[in-house]
Amino acid sequence: MQNILIVGAASAIAEATARLYAAQGANLFLLARDEGRMSNIAADLVIRGASSVRSAHFDANDIDSHHKILDDALKALGTFDIVLIAHGTLGDQKACERDATAALQELQTNAMSTISLLTLLANIVEQQKHGTLAIISSVAGDRGRQSNYVYGTSKAALTTFCEGLRSRLHKQGIQVLTIKPGMVETPMTEGIDAPKILMAKPEQIASDIVTAIEKKKDVLYTPWFWKYVMVGIIHMPESIFKRIAI
């Protein structure tokens, strides 16, 4: 029976992952801003087999609240065996280009708030001497593309932070898993014009996350083919890349 904290529990990927752990009888603590949706998710997880489900309202950008909310969750669960951080926004790139405030808000939500949480969580699992920190980043952080470079910048910062954190905690047997999904069919991506073949279901991403945690992986590209797509994008010469509208 695992004790699992899920941050951003109202997201589609987080909900799908929580369902898999509920079926294993896990104890779950959910944090999300949308309390109504979180309440419905919690009730569903109990029906699906979770041993216990507790929840609390959480605003990721309220940095000052992070210490207390994690302390409350730890007291409720007793230990953090797995922490999944899944909150975030897919901002409007054009709005970010027009307004620096919008760009900085995107960085705050997708990078700085998560770095704040991870700093506190790292100290907790380090003291426990066990645990897994699983963080949803994105393939968008692998290279800055004109269509979403502000979002990509936030995810690149998060990915780099996780790389360093993984090296720090590795010697104590603590897993830091960086999750890099491609395009996923969620409310956040609704309206994006993309080939159907590239759009994954949240359930597929969730299954890959659970498997990657079980196998103690460091980095997960999901679905699998995004690893090879991004190899091509990463190694494309800048002289060519800057001319391509992607």
HELIX and SHEET records of a PDB file:
HELIX    1   1 ALA A   12  ALA A   23  1                                  12    
HELIX    2   2 GLU A   35  ILE A   47  1                                  13    
HELIX    3   3 ILE A   63  SER A   65  5                                   3    
HELIX    4   4 HIS A   66  LEU A   77  1                                  12    
HELIX    5   5 GLN A   93  ARG A   98  1                                   6    
HELIX    6   6 ALA A  100  LEU A  107  1                                   8    
HELIX    7   7 GLN A  108  MET A  112  3                                   5    
HELIX    8   8 SER A  113  GLN A  128  1                                  16    
HELIX    9   9 VAL A  139  GLY A  141  5                                   3    
HELIX   10  10 TYR A  149  HIS A  170  1                                  22    
HELIX   11  11 PRO A  187  THR A  189  5                                   3    
HELIX   12  12 LYS A  196  LEU A  198  5                                   3    
HELIX   13  13 PRO A  202  GLU A  214  1                                  13    
HELIX   14  14 TRP A  226  HIS A  235  1                                  10    
HELIX   15  15 GLU A  238  PHE A  241  1                                   4    
SHEET    1   A 7 SER A  52  HIS A  57  0                                        
SHEET    2   A 7 ASN A  27  ALA A  32  1                                        
SHEET    3   A 7 ASN A   3  VAL A   7  1                                        
SHEET    4   A 7 ILE A  82  ILE A  85  1                                        
SHEET    5   A 7 THR A 132  ILE A 136  1                                        
SHEET    6   A 7 GLN A 175  PRO A 181  1                                        
SHEET    7   A 7 VAL A 219  THR A 222  1                                        
END                                                                             
